[in-house]
């Protein structure tokens, strides 16, 4: 974090000519630079801004009387959940992509546009994506254009299309890139990144050019022409004693939207809306649905009710994260407890998370959030846990898979779970281990027993309550040792 004379600014508020975000007493503020205060005042009083607020497309925002040295005015923002792009499921990405498109179109109606088109400006209010950075709204530069269109294509449209086609590894690489898009080196463009060629049904034209002047165009790539271009440019570099790219064969030089009708602005929204989720199967999809959904209705087990009743007895538990919560059926039961203000469903099975997201959307409960997360192996343990940390961290029916299946040490498991909690943990032990029913009892190691589990639990937590809720479920509830 960077310390100002008065306030602590967000370490992620780095590239913004509009202002900087800071936090105070759990609230979110944005200090606006002196040079931008006039524009900001005009913007927040504009019909556009009021429409964005009405649509719930931006955070609730108000002007404050706070003063920060070096800044002209200070805004207060609604606090939203930060879920990074690599933690989104497919439909989260799709909804965010459509939101940015709709916001830019609305801005155009009032003479504005979005100057940024990347993913990192999107936060979530439950299952609703929100444009958090109002500083990305700017006066429109040119009619019938969008300054951030190429960034939007590389950050949202291309990854989403590849994801829909089942290209999961490629998509994850893009979403995990801190520069937000598919380009990774200063000289790289969408045209030479290889990304366009990977999109299914992409219509491309390849051209041969000399000194950027097109000589002819082909519908297909051509290895012979590429070889000629490579050899010709090497010879030119030797003759001129400097790198020279006189010849060109490949995708057309220039803006990416001119390379293919695929990016036609008049049809893009319709294409996005019709994109299906990928058809890849996963190990734990439908697990909760099989166990708890009967004839379209959710039927909770007595075990779930016992756990929820225990949690209800602690009024200081307002935020809960369910680690490895599959499709989030336990989160649905928790949501019946009105004292709980935020519930985060996390799991590493993308299909399970996406299913939870779809169901939560239909329930219109802004307390319910979804995160694609392997809590044992997050990309950045410190940042991830600080963003998702809650009053209570729950880990139901997962420790036996981690210990007996994945061979994680029990100490590592408790260390990881504790990162996501401010005070309380609720962790289940499965005494029969990887048990699939009466006829499927597998032997467990001699050391794997409830006394062993309790001993290690008490190294990290004060044991408050222990109860066997089912044949293969023992609930441990405790507080973190400081």
C-alpha positions in Angstrom: 0.0 0.0 0.0 1.2 3.6 -0.7 0.9 6.0 2.2 -0.3 9.6 1.6 0.1 12.3 4.3 -3.5 11.6 5.4 -5.0 8.5 3.7 -3.9 5.0 2.5 -4.6 4.7 -1.2 -5.4 1.4 -2.8 -2.4 -0.4 -4.2 -4.5 -1.2 -7.3 -5.5 2.4 -8.0 -2.4 3.1 -10.1 -3.3 4.1 -13.7 -6.1 6.7 -13.4 -5.9 10.3 -14.5 -9.2 10.9 -12.8 -8.3 10.2 -9.2 -7.4 7.5 -6.7 -9.3 5.2 -4.5 -8.8 5.0 -0.7 -10.4 3.3 2.2 -11.4 4.6 5.6 -13.4 2.7 8.4 -14.4 0.0 5.9 -15.8 2.6 3.4 -14.7 3.3 -0.2 -13.8 6.8 -1.4 -12.3 8.2 -4.5 -10.2 11.4 -4.3 -10.5 13.4 -7.6 -7.6 15.4 -8.9 -8.0 19.2 -9.0 -7.7 19.2 -12.8 -10.6 16.7 -13.1 -12.9 18.2 -10.4 -14.9 20.3 -12.9 -15.5 17.4 -15.2 -16.4 15.1 -12.3 -18.9 17.5 -10.9 -20.6 17.8 -14.4 -20.6 14.1 -14.8 -22.2 13.1 -11.5 -24.9 15.7 -12.1 -25.6 14.6 -15.6 -28.6 12.6 -16.9 -26.2 9.9 -18.0 -24.9 9.4 -14.5 -28.5 9.3 -13.1 -29.4 6.7 -15.7 -26.4 4.5 -14.8 -27.3 4.7 -11.2 -31.0 3.8 -12.0 -29.8 0.8 -14.0 -27.5 -0.2 -11.1 -24.6 -0.4 -13.6 -22.2 1.7 -11.4 -21.7 1.9 -7.6 -24.0 4.1 -5.6 -21.9 7.3 -5.5 -22.2 10.6 -3.6 -20.2 13.7 -3.1 -18.6 14.2 0.4 -17.2 17.1 2.4 -13.9 15.2 2.9 -10.7 17.0 2.0 -7.6 15.2 0.9 -4.4 17.3 0.3 -3.6 17.5 -3.4 -7.1 16.6 -4.6 -10.1 18.8 -5.4 -13.1 16.7 -4.3 -13.9 13.3 -2.7 -16.6 10.8 -3.7 -18.1 8.0 -1.6 -18.7 4.7 -3.3 -20.9 1.7 -2.5 -18.6 -1.1 -1.4 -18.7 -4.0 -3.9 -17.1 -7.4 -3.9 -13.8 -7.6 -5.8 -13.7 -10.8 -7.8 -10.9 -10.9 -10.3 -11.4 -12.1 -14.0 -9.6 -15.4 -13.5 -12.1 -16.1 -10.7 -15.1 -15.7 -13.0 -17.3 -18.5 -14.4 -18.4 -18.4 -18.0 -21.7 -16.6 -17.3 -20.0 -14.1 -15.1 -17.7 -13.3 -17.9 -20.6 -13.1 -20.4 -22.6 -10.8 -18.2 -19.6 -8.5 -17.7 -19.0 -8.4 -21.4 -22.5 -7.4 -22.2 -22.6 -4.9 -19.4 -19.6 -3.0 -20.7 -21.1 -3.0 -24.2 -24.4 -1.6 -22.9 -22.7 1.0 -20.8 -20.7 2.3 -23.7 -23.7 2.5 -25.9 -25.6 4.4 -23.2 -22.7 6.8 -22.8 -22.7 7.4 -26.6 -26.3 8.6 -26.3 -25.1 11.4 -24.1 -21.9 12.3 -25.9 -19.6 10.1 -23.7 -17.7 6.9 -24.1 -15.6 4.4 -22.0 -11.9 5.2 -22.4 -11.0 1.8 -20.8 -12.2 -1.6 -22.1 -10.5 -4.0 -19.8 -11.9 -6.5 -17.2 -10.4 -5.1 -14.1 -12.9 -2.3 -13.8 -15.7 -4.8 -13.1 -16.7 -5.7 -9.6 -19.8 -7.6 -8.5 -22.9 -6.7 -6.5 -24.0 -10.3 -5.8 -24.5 -11.8 -9.3 -24.7 -8.4 -10.9 -21.5 -7.1 -12.6 -20.9 -3.4 -12.0 -18.5 -0.9 -13.6 -16.6 0.3 -10.6 -14.4 2.9 -12.3 -16.5 5.9 -13.1 -13.3 7.6 -14.1 -13.3 5.5 -17.3 -16.2 7.6 -18.5 -14.9 10.4 -20.8 -16.2 12.8 -23.5 -16.5 10.9 -26.8 -13.5 11.5 -29.0 -15.0 10.9 -32.5 -18.5 10.1 -33.7 -19.2 6.5 -34.7 -16.1 5.2 -33.0 -15.0 3.8 -29.6 -11.5 4.6 -28.4 -11.4 1.4 -26.2 -12.9 -1.0 -28.8 -9.8 -3.0 -29.5 -9.0 -3.3 -25.8 -12.6 -4.4 -25.2 -12.3 -7.1 -27.9 -9.0 -8.5 -26.6 -10.1 -8.4 -22.9 -13.7 -9.6 -23.2 -14.9 -10.7 -26.7 -12.0 -12.9 -27.8 -11.6 -14.7 -24.5 -15.3 -15.2 -24.2 -15.6 -16.7 -27.7 -12.6 -19.0 -27.1 -14.1 -20.0 -23.8 -17.4 -20.9 -25.4 -15.6 -23.1 -27.9 -14.1 -25.1 -25.0 -10.6 -23.6 -25.2 -10.3 -23.4 -21.4 -6.5 -23.3 -21.0 -6.1 -20.5 -23.6 -8.9 -18.5 -21.9 -7.5 -18.9 -18.4 -4.1 -17.7 -19.7 -5.7 -14.5 -20.9 -7.8 -13.9 -17.8 -4.8 -14.5 -15.6 -2.8 -11.9 -17.5 -2.4 -8.7 -15.4 -2.4 -6.6 -18.6 -6.0 -7.8 -19.1 -5.8 -8.8 -22.8 -4.1 -11.2 -25.1 -1.1 -9.1 -25.9 1.9 -9.8 -23.7 4.9 -7.9 -25.2 5.2 -4.3 -26.3 5.3 -5.0 -30.0 2.6 -7.6 -30.0 -0.8 -6.8 -31.5 -4.0 -8.8 -31.8 -3.1 -9.5 -35.4 0.2 -11.3 -34.6 -0.8 -12.8 -31.2 -2.4 -15.8 -32.9 -5.6 -15.1 -30.9 -7.8 -14.3 -33.9 -7.0 -17.5 -35.7 -8.2 -19.5 -32.7 -11.7 -18.2 -32.7 -14.1 -20.7 -34.2 -16.0 -19.4 -37.3 -13.7 -16.4 -37.6 -13.6 -14.9 -41.1 -10.2 -13.6 -41.9 -8.4 -12.2 -44.9 -4.6 -12.5 -45.3 -2.7 -9.9 -47.3 0.7 -9.5 -48.9 2.1 -6.0 -48.6 5.2 -4.1 -49.5 6.0 -1.2 -47.2 2.5 -1.4 -45.8 0.9 -1.1 -49.3 -1.3 -4.1 -50.0 -0.5 -6.0 -53.2 -3.1 -8.8 -53.0 -5.3 -10.6 -50.5 -6.0 -14.3 -49.8 -8.6 -16.1 -47.8 -6.1 -18.6 -46.3 -2.7 -18.4 -44.6 0.2 -19.4 -46.8 3.5 -20.9 -45.5 5.4 -20.2 -48.8 4.6 -16.5 -48.7 5.5 -16.4 -45.0 8.9 -17.9 -45.9 9.4 -15.4 -48.7 8.6 -12.5 -46.4 10.9 -13.8 -43.6 13.8 -14.3 -46.0 13.2 -11.0 -47.7 13.1 -9.1 -44.5 16.3 -10.8 -43.2 18.1 -9.8 -46.5 16.8 -6.2 -46.2 18.1 -6.1 -42.6 21.5 -7.3 -43.6 21.7 -4.8 -46.4 20.5 -1.8 -44.3 22.3 -2.9 -41.1 19.2 -2.5 -39.1 16.0 -4.5 -38.5 13.7 -4.0 -41.5 10.2 -5.3 -42.1 9.7 -4.2 -45.7 7.5 -7.2 -46.7 4.4 -8.4 -44.9 2.1 -11.4 -45.2 -0.5 -12.1 -42.6 -3.6 -10.4 -41.2 -4.1 -6.9 -42.4 -2.2 -4.1 -40.7 -4.4 -1.7 -38.8 -7.3 -1.9 -36.3 -8.6 -5.3 -35.4 -12.2 -4.6 -36.2 -11.2 -4.0 -39.8 -9.8 -7.5 -40.1 -13.1 -9.4 -39.9 -16.9 -8.9 -40.1 -16.9 -11.0 -36.9 -16.4 -7.7 -35.0 -19.2 -5.8 -36.8 -20.6 -3.5 -34.1 -24.1 -3.8 -35.4 -24.2 -7.6 -34.8 -21.7 -8.1 -31.9 -24.2 -7.8 -29.1 -26.5 -10.4 -30.6 -23.6 -12.7 -31.1 -22.5 -12.3 -27.5 -26.0 -13.0 -26.2 -26.2 -16.2 -28.1 -22.8 -17.6 -27.0 -23.4 -20.9 -25.2 -21.4 -22.1 -22.2 -18.7 -24.6 -23.1 -19.7 -28.3 -23.1 -16.8 -29.5 -21.1 -17.7 -31.9 -18.3 -16.2 -31.7 -14.9 -15.7 -34.0 -11.9 -18.1 -32.4 -9.4 -20.8 -30.8 -11.6 -24.3 -31.7 -10.4 -23.0 -33.1 -7.1 -25.2 -30.9 -5.0 -28.1 -31.1 -7.4 -28.1 -34.9 -7.1 -27.9 -34.7 -3.3 -30.2 -31.9 -2.5 -32.5 -31.1 -5.5 -35.7 -33.2 -5.6 -38.2 -32.6 -8.3 -37.0 -29.1 -8.8 -37.1 -28.3 -5.1 -34.2 -27.9 -2.7 -34.4 -30.4 0.1 -31.8 -29.7 2.8 -30.4 -32.5 4.9 -30.7 -32.5 8.7 -26.9 -32.0 8.8 -27.2 -28.7 6.8 -30.0 -27.5 9.2 -27.9 -28.3 12.3 -24.9 -26.3 10.9 -27.1 -23.4 9.8 -28.8 -23.3 13.3 -25.4 -23.2 15.0 -24.3 -20.2 12.8 -27.6 -18.4 13.6 -26.6 -18.5 17.2 -23.7 -16.1 16.6 -25.1 -12.6 15.6 -21.6 -11.3 15.0 -21.3 -13.7 12.0 -22.4 -11.4 9.1 -20.1 -12.4 6.3 -19.6 -16.1 5.4 -17.4 -17.8 2.8 -18.2 -21.4 1.8 -14.9 -23.0 0.7 -15.4 -25.8 -1.8 -19.2 -25.2 -1.7 -20.0 -26.8 -5.0 -23.3 -25.5 -6.4 -24.0 -23.4 -3.3 -27.0 -25.2 -1.9 -25.7 -24.7 1.6 -25.4 -21.0 0.8 -29.0 -20.9 -0.2 -29.9 -22.2 3.3 -27.6 -19.7 4.9 -29.4 -16.9 3.0 -32.6 -17.7 5.0 -30.7 -16.2 8.0 -31.3 -12.4 7.5 -28.5 -11.5 10.0 -26.0 -12.6 7.3 -25.1 -9.7 5.0 -22.8 -11.4 2.5 -22.3 -15.1 1.4 -19.5 -16.1 -0.9 -19.7 -19.5 -2.7 -16.3 -20.7 -3.8 -15.3 -23.8 -5.6 -12.7 -25.0 -8.1 -15.2 -26.8 -10.3 -16.1 -24.2 -13.0 -19.4 -26.0 -13.9 -20.5 -26.1 -10.3 -19.7 -22.4 -9.8 -21.5 -21.4 -13.0 -24.6 -23.4 -12.0 -24.6 -21.6 -8.7 -24.3 -18.3 -10.4 -27.2 -19.0 -12.7 -29.4 -20.0 -9.8 -28.4 -17.1 -7.6 -29.2 -14.7 -10.4 -32.8 -16.0 -10.5 -33.1 -15.5 -6.8 -32.2 -11.8 -7.0 -30.4 -11.9 -3.7 -27.4 -9.4 -3.8 -25.9 -11.1 -0.7 -25.0 -14.2 -2.8 -21.6 -14.1 -4.6 -19.7 -16.8 -6.6 -16.0 -17.2 -7.0 -14.0 -19.8 -9.0 -11.3 -20.7 -6.5 -9.1 -23.5 -5.4 -8.6 -22.2 -1.9 -5.7 -24.5 -1.3 -3.8 -23.3 -4.4 -4.9 -19.7 -5.1 -3.0 -17.6 -7.6 -2.0 -15.1 -4.9 -2.8 -16.4 -1.4 -2.4 -13.1 0.4 -4.4 -11.0 -2.1 -7.1 -13.6 -2.6 -7.7 -14.2 1.1 -7.7 -10.5 1.9 -10.4 -9.8 -0.7 -12.6 -12.8 0.3 -12.0 -12.9 4.0 -15.2 -13.2 6.0 -16.3 -13.5 9.7 -16.7 -17.3 9.2 -15.0 -19.7 6.8 -16.9 -23.0 6.2 -15.3 -26.1 4.7 -17.9 -28.9 4.5 -17.2 -32.5 3.3 -13.8 -31.6 1.7 -11.0 -32.4 4.1 -11.1 -36.1 3.4 -10.6 -35.4 -0.4 -7.7 -33.1 0.4 -6.0 -35.4 2.9 -6.6 -38.9 1.5 -7.1 -38.0 -2.2 -4.8 -35.0 -2.9 -2.3 -35.7 0.0 -2.4 -32.2 1.4 -1.1 -32.0 5.0 -3.7 -31.3 7.6 -1.7 -28.4 8.9 -1.6 -26.8 5.4 -5.4 -27.2 5.2 -6.0 -25.5 8.5 -3.5 -22.7 7.6 -5.4 -22.1 4.3 -8.8 -22.1 5.9 -7.8 -19.7 8.6 -6.6 -17.2 5.9 -10.2 -16.7 4.8 -11.6 -16.1 8.3 -11.6 -13.1 10.6 -12.7 -15.1 13.6 -14.7 -18.3 13.2 -14.2 -21.6 11.3 -16.5 -24.5 10.7 -14.8 -27.6 9.3 -16.1 -31.1 8.9 -14.1 -34.3 9.5 -15.2 -37.5 7.7 -14.2 -40.5 9.9 -14.9 -43.1 7.3 -12.8 -41.2 4.7 -13.7 -41.5 1.0 -16.9 -43.4 1.7 -19.4 -43.9 -1.1 -22.1 -45.7 0.8 -22.6 -49.0 2.8 -21.1 -51.2 0.2 -18.2 -48.9 -0.6 -16.2 -48.6 2.7 -12.5 -48.1 1.9 -9.9 -48.6 4.6 -8.3 -45.5 6.1 -4.7 -45.1 7.5 -4.3 -45.9 11.1 -3.5 -42.3 11.9 -6.6 -41.0 10.3 -9.1 -40.7 13.2 -11.1 -38.1 15.0 -8.6 -37.6 17.9 -5.9 -36.9 15.3 -8.1 -34.4 13.6 -9.1 -32.7 16.8 -5.5 -32.5 18.0 -4.4 -30.6 14.9 -7.6 -28.5 14.8 -6.8 -27.2 18.3 -3.3 -26.1 17.2 -4.9 -23.4 15.0 -8.4 -22.9 16.6 -10.1 -22.8 19.9 -12.6 -25.6 19.8 -16.1 -24.2 20.7 -18.4 -27.0 19.5 -18.0 -30.6 18.2 -20.9 -32.7 16.9 -21.4 -35.8 14.8 -24.1 -34.8 12.4 -24.1 -37.9 10.1 -22.4 -41.3 10.0 -19.5 -39.8 8.1 -19.6 -36.1 9.2 -18.3 -34.6 12.4 -18.6 -30.8 12.7 -15.8 -28.8 14.3 -16.6 -25.2 15.1 -14.0 -22.8 16.6 -12.3 -19.5 16.7 -8.9 -18.6 15.4 -6.0 -18.5 17.7 -4.3 -15.1 17.4 
